């Protein structure tokens, strides 16, 4: 674990010890309302059995008031917003997809580690590492948006890759959740290989996130380590 990821994990867990109550995650942010989807780029986690088993196990341990478990098919890593679907034209969307595919095609698939649990007032996530690889994909996506639209929503700084497994659905006391989390903090991390990033139309209703996929941008590049390994295997 790199120093950035470890420092974040320690800092956030220390802060969580002083948390009296959860903060409900589902209040409406500016611009959001029922029936108004938002275009955003996410990593999604279909066909990741190790991750699905870990999250299912954690959900079993975290059946506590105030927590809304994320459905297995709703697991995601938020990457970069584009804009509400009624504010982004179809031509802009298609141009962004083209730009994103060009930029992502040279990037290798993401070999990610997920875990341990990493909670805060609005939910319980899994630490994702390495951050640098995810940040590289996000930088490519931001450049794709900037090539088409005059502004890129959301700041470049302050991004913290994570996968949420349960959101805070009510201002419930944090102490019981904190005690239960202490029991599962040592569960081993799992791995996932992600070979594409998805542009989705995201809905935020009924205490859950749901989406439809508009397009994907494959990560077709080859990391140096993998290329060397394959080259060595070919010489045998």
Buried (B, 14 or more C-beta within 10 A) or exposed (E): BEEEBEEBBEEBBEEBEEBEBBBBBBEEEEEBEEEBBBBBBBBBBEEBEBBBEBBEEBBEEBEBEBBBBBEBEBBBBBBBBBBBBEEBEEEBBEBBBBBBBBBBEEBBBBBBBBBBBBBBBBBBBBBBBBBEBBBBBBBBBBBBBEBBBEEBBBEEEEBBBBBBBBBBBBEBBBEEBBEBBEEBEEBEBBEBEBEBBBBBBBBBBEEBBBBEEBBBBEBBEEBEEEEEEEEEEEEE
